[in-house]
Each structure stands twice: as structure tokens, then as C-alpha cells.
Amino acid sequence: SLGETDDGRRVFLQKAGRKMYLLTDKITKGNALRAVVDYSLMSGNQNIHIVCAGDSIMDIPMAKWSDTATYSNNITKAELGSIRADIKLVSQENEGLAHAVLNEVYKLCLGVIK
């Protein structure tokens, strides 16, 4: 943590590949996905299945709010922590992550994933 804002939020610097992000602890992809899920449920849509994919530490919070999660194997199980036990880790080589995500969506459409 680099410090705190006036309203008590922690500020930190996050490295993702060659990029650096200055964020507060309230700004995460998981919080954004949670807002989408909450909005969908409040709108009466109870039939949702969220598929997420990630290739950096900044993508990990999405797994908490998804039904199916696929991450590239450059993220370790230790980094994923105990968010989910069923996260699939795939190789990024030869579009491995994109192929794995499309495969999960295809299985979902066929009814293999419930």
C-alpha cells in the first residue's frame, strides 16, 4: 500500500505485464463484475451464468463472482488463493487461454455445464 485517501481507502500500485496501475482497494474487476451480477438479479434475470478469464493478478477478483473461471498458467494457485478450487489453469501458448474460454462457453451452450 502506498498510503490512504482522505476517505480511508488504501492506494496501491499494481503491476500487470509491462503496465503499472495506481488504484484504490475499491476498484477491482471483481467489484465491477459484482455490480453487473447485482444489476442483473435486481432486474429479474435469475438465469445467468458468468464465465470469466484472466491472465494477470488484476483478473483474479472476477473469479469470486463467476460461475466458470479459466486463467492462464502464468497465475499460480498460490496467487489465486482460496477463492475457488475449480479454476482451470491453461497455457497461454498458441492462444490456449482464448481456446479454453471458448471451449467452456461451448460446453455451457450445450448444457454440459450447469
N, C-alpha and C positions, 0 to 999 in steps of 0.2 A: 504494500500500500504506500502511495506517495503522500498521503495526507487525507484530510476530510474537507468537505464543502461546508458552507455555513449552516446547512440544514442537517449535518451529521452523516452524509453519505461518504463512503470511502472512495477515494480516487486511486486508480492503479493504471499501470502501463502494461498492455498485453501485446506480446509478440506473436504474430501469425505468419509464418513463412518469412518473406522479406519485408513485411509491413509491421508497423507498430501502431497501436491504438491506445488513446487516452480515454478511459471510460470510468463511469461510476459503477458501484456494485449493483445498482438497479437496472442498468442497461445490459441485457443479455438476450441472446436469440431464444433462450428458453422462456423468458418473460414475454417476449413478443408472440411466441407460439401459444403460450398460455392465454394471452388476450384473444387470439383467434379462436381457440377452443371455447373459451368462456362466451364469446360473442355468438358462436355457432349454437351452443347449447341454449343460451338465452333466447335465440331466435327460433327455438323449437326444433332444431335439427339434431336429433339424438343419434342418427345413423352416420357417424363419422369414423374414419379410420385414418390416422395420421402416420405417414411414412416420412421419416427424416433420414438424412445422410450428412456425414460430415468428414472433413479432412483436417481439421485443426482443433486445438483446445477450445477455441471460442464456440465451436459447434456442439460441444458436449452437453450444455444445459438443455438443448432441444430434446434429448433422449428421455428426459423425465416426463415430458408431455406427449410423447409419441406412442403409437401402438406397435410400430415396427421400426427398428433402428439399424442402420448399416453405416459403419465407419471404416475409414481406410486404416490399414495396419500400421501407419506411422503414429497412430494414437495407441498408447499402451493400455492394458487392462487396469494398471495402477492409476493412470490419469483418469480413466472412466470412473474409477472408484466403485461404489456400491449402488450407483444409480439404477442399473438394470443388469441382470445376469444374462439376458438373451440377446445382447447386442452382437451382431455379426461383424467381424473384422475381416476386411478383404484387401487384397493387394491393389495399389494404385496403378500398377504397370498395365499397359495395354487397355486402358480405360476400364480397369477392374471395378472401381467404385461405381461408375455410371452403369456398367453392365449388371452389377449386383443389385443396384437400386431398381433398375428396370425389371429385373427378374422378380424382385419382391412385389412390385406393383402388378406384374403379370399374374403371379400366383394369387394375389389379392382379388384381382378381377375374375379369376377362375373359381374363386371360393375356397382355395386351399388354405388361406389364412383367414381365420375367423376373428 
